[in-house]
Structure formats: structure tokens, C-alpha cells
Amino acid sequence: MSDISLSEDEDESGSSEVLHTKFNKAADFIQKQHSNLEQDILLQLYGLYKQVTSGKCDSPKPSIFNFQAKAKWEAWNKLQFTSKEECMQKYIEIVEKLGADLEEISNSSGNKTKTQWVCHSVPLIETQDTKTDSCKTIFDYVKEENLEKVKIFVNADNVNQLDETGIGIIHWAADRNSLDILEYIIEHCSANINLRDTEQQTALHYASSCGHNKCVEFLLKHGANKELSDDAGQTSLDVAFDESVKSLILSFQ
């Protein structure tokens, strides 16, 4: 009986090693090829990769206005009850269908060559183009949370403008939880604290829906109108991320 158990253990160990090796190779393949793949495939792979390498999704749900982050969070979160082994196998199956050769590498002695466990984050679904500084706008610097660049480029003409997506600097700062940028543009640049985006949402809507308590508190202290409704008739209280945000909003009269 002990011999059988030992053999089973060895088989399980060998099988696990094969699975990990193929998964590592699949992740390496995707890291090199991701720019050529469709976004729905990248989203699926991202969720599987995060479940394998980080476990159950434990990060807060991003703002409904931060479309990329929200899509990635949902792809990961829906796998919370799926085992790492199942996710690795599914990841490998998808990558093999994409044409990757994931057969195990053998050395000259015929022994399997181990690859190290993937510990880096595969940067999937970054659709925003990499820009040089000469091509960047004030909106890019706010998204990057680069306060020093914001101080240089913000001015009376752009502080209350909306970008091509219909979102203002103040909205992006609230979405990114960039309290220092919010402080600067409101206290030093006369930013309209109740500026509406194209869907009539304010920075307070953004901070509230993201669960950025410090930004919520700062905006309220500086006169943000919590009664304003967006196109859907929802106030910042209606879209609050959790009870702590709701309590914070309700505490301001």
C-alpha cells in the first residue's frame, strides 16, 4: 500500500511540475504577443493569470467610469471560486489555440528543464498608446498622477475643459485617487469643484463610486454639492462604493 501511495504522490508532483512549466511558457508567449491579440481574449487571460499568481480577487471594484480597470477587475473577480490548477489549464488551452508550442523543453540528458515561476505582472489590455512627453496633454499627466507636470501645464484654459471622452481634469484626479492633484487644482487653479462630465457626473460622483474616502472628504469640505444628480438621476450618495462612503457623505450637512 505504501508503494502505491508513493507512486501516486510522485505522479501528482510530476503532473504539477508539467502544469507549472507549461503555464510559465504560456505566460511568456502572451507577454511577447499580447499586442496582436483581441481585447476579449486578453481580458480572459488577464483574469486567469491573476487568479493563478495572486489568488482570489481582493482589490476594491474600480469606478464604473474607469473602463479598463473595471473590465480587468471583473475578469479576475468572476474566477474567485476557480482553483489555480483549473485556471492554469484554461490559460494553457487558450494559448495553445493561439498557436503557441508549449511542449516541455528537454536538455541533452533527457531531463526536464525547469523554468522559474512567473513573478512579474503581465501588462495586458493597456490600450492607451505610449506617448512621448512632447505629445502628452494635461489630461495624460493627471492620469499618470504626475503632480509636478500638472503644475507646469495646468492653466485657466484647460482646468475646466473636458477631454475627448467627455471627462475633466478634476474627474480624472478623483478617479485616480490623486488627492494632491485635487488639492492643487482646487486651491490654486480655481477648478470648478462641481464641474459636470458629459453624463452630468461630478468629481464627487467619481470619488464616491470608487470608494476614495479622502477625496470624498476633501471635495465635500471644499463645497462639492452632494445633491447634484447625473443623467441617470443618481447622486454621489446613490453611487457610493460602500457604507463608509455613504456615512461620510451623510455626515456633511
Buried (B, 14 or more C-beta within 10 A) or exposed (E): EEEEEEEEEEEEEEEEEEBBBBBBBBBBBBBEEBEEBEEEBBBBBBBBBBBBBEEEBEEEBBBBBBEBBBBBBBBBBEBEEBEBBBBBBBBBEBBBEBEBEBEEEEEEEEEEEEBEEBEEEBEBBEEEEEEEEEEBBBBBBBBBBBBEBBBEBBEEEBBBEBBEEEBBBBBBBBBBBBBEBBBBBBEEBEBBBBBBBEEBBBBBBBBBBBBBBEBBBBBBEEEBEBEBBBEEEBBBBBBBBEEEBBEBBEEEE
